[in-house]
């Protein structure tokens, strides 16, 4: 290492930065939950009202909206989700950007094809259902990391958002039959607000 004139060693930062120029605009998994909330929110929402309903800080919602707008999923001028872009992203891009893997058997909240609305469409055999880990739940299944930690609370308080997240999990985890059913439900829910 080069020496300074004073004779001291000059240290440089050896820890790589994770916020490089190409990762600043990447849609994060928590941003998808904000996207799902916008799909289900009424017209007169504010940053604070949306943040309170999601149980997060309003600055987190603001940054999520900026990233969603940069990705072309949200129109910041009209304050609306761009439906065809959101549908295409969730159906085709989410599984590659934020892949889901089934983990160990845990107690949790059912997701994907084990949760509404797919639960009534798809009969899963004796396999354990995919679940978001929650030690207070009575249902045992294969652990799946939720898109955001707030989804466990939202499953109780704002079920429409949790259902969209479950559909996204079916698209990320499921076989062709589960994905086809999830696409149909996702399309209906995204375009229901138009």
N, C-alpha and C positions, 0 to 999 in steps of 0.2 A: 504494500500500500504506500502511496506517496506520502512523504513527510511534509508537514507544514514548516514554514520558516522557524516557528517556535520550537520545532522538534517533536511536537505531538503528532500522534497518528490520527489521520482523518478517516473516520468511519463513514461508509455509505450505507444506505438502507438496503438490507439484504432480503427484506420481505417483499415479495411481489404484490403489486396492487391488483385488486380485483375489479376496480371500476375503470376499466380502460375505455377508450373512446368508442369502441365497437360494442361494449356491453351496457352502456348507459341507457340506450333506448330499447333494450330487450324487454319484452313483456314478462313480468315476474308472475309466479303462480298466484300471489295474493291479488294481483291486478285482475285476474280472471274472476275472482270473487266479486270485485267491484263491478266488473262488466256484467255479471249475473244480477247484481243488485240493481244496476241501471235498467236492465231489461224489465225488472219487476217493479220499479219505482214509479210513482205518479209524477205528473208534469211539474209541480211546484217545488221540487227538491232543491236543497242547498248543500254545499259541501258539509256543513256542520250537521244538518239533519241526516244526511246519508252516513256520515261517520258515526253519529250516535246510534243509528239503527244497526250498523255493522259492528259497533263496539270497538272502533279503532280511532286513532287521532285523525283530525281533519287533514293534517299535512300528509298523512299516508294516502288518503283518498285523492288529494290534489296531485301528488306525484304519480299515482296510478292513472289518473285521467290524462296527464301529460304523456305518459308512455303509451296509453291506449290510443291517444290522438296521433302520436308519432307513427304508430303501427297501422294507422288507417282503420281502426275499429270503432272510433268514437269521433263524432263531429263536435268540436268544442264551440263553434259558432252557434249551432242549433241546439247544443246540449242534448244530443241524442246518440244512441248506438247506431252504427251503420249495419243494418240487419244482415245483408248478404255477406259482408266481410266478416262479421262476428260468427256467423254460421259456418262459413268456410274455414275460418281459423280454428274454431273448436273441433270441427269434424276432422280436419286434415292436418293441422299443424300442432295442436296441443300435445298429442301423443309423442311427438318428436322433441318438442321444446321442453316439456315437463313429463317425462315418461313415468308410468306407475308400475310398481312391482309388488307382487303379493309377498308378504313377510310371514312371520311365525303366527301361530294360533294365539289369539288374544280375545278379550272381551271388547265389544265396541258397538258403534252405531252402523247399521247396514248401509251399504252404498252400492253403486253400479246396478246390476240386475237384481240385487236383493232388496233394493229400496224403491219406494214409489218414484216414478210411475211405472217403471219396468217390472216391478214385482208381480203385478197382475198380468203382464204379457208373457213373461218368461218363467217357465217352471224349471228350477235347477234341481237336479237329482239329490243324491245324498252328499254332494260336495258341500264343504263349509262355505258360507257366504263371505264375500269381501266386506270388511268392516273398517271404519275409522277407529283407531284405538281409543277406548274410553273405559277406564277401570270400573266405573259405576254402572255400566250396562250389564244386562243379563245375557246378551246374545254373544256366542262365541263364533269366531270366524278367522279368516286369513287377514292379517293386518295390511292395510293400504294407507300410505301416508296421504292425508288430505291436502288439497291445494293450499289451504291456509288453516292455521290452528283455530280460527274463529268459527269454522264450519260446525264444530260440535255444538256450540252455543246457538248458532243460527238454525240448526236442525230443529230446535225447539221454538225459537223466537221468530224465525222467518223461513218457514218450510219451503217456500217457492224457490229461494236461492239455493237451499240445500238440495232440492230436487234437481236443479240445473247442474249442480256440482256432481251429483250422483250420475246424471246422464253423461257428463264429461268423463267420469271414471269408467263408465261402461264403454265409452269410445276409446279410452286409453288402455283398458284391460281386456275387453271382451272379444269374443269370437265374432264371426261374420253375422250371425243371427242377432246377437246382442247389439252390435254396432248398428245394424239396419234399424232395429226397433228404437234405439237411442236417437238416431238421426231423424226419424219420423217425429218423435216427441220434441226434440230440440227445435226442429223447424216450426212446429205448431206453437211453441212457447215464445220463440223469438218474434214471429210475425203476428202473434195475438195482439200485441200492443199497437200495431199500425192502423 
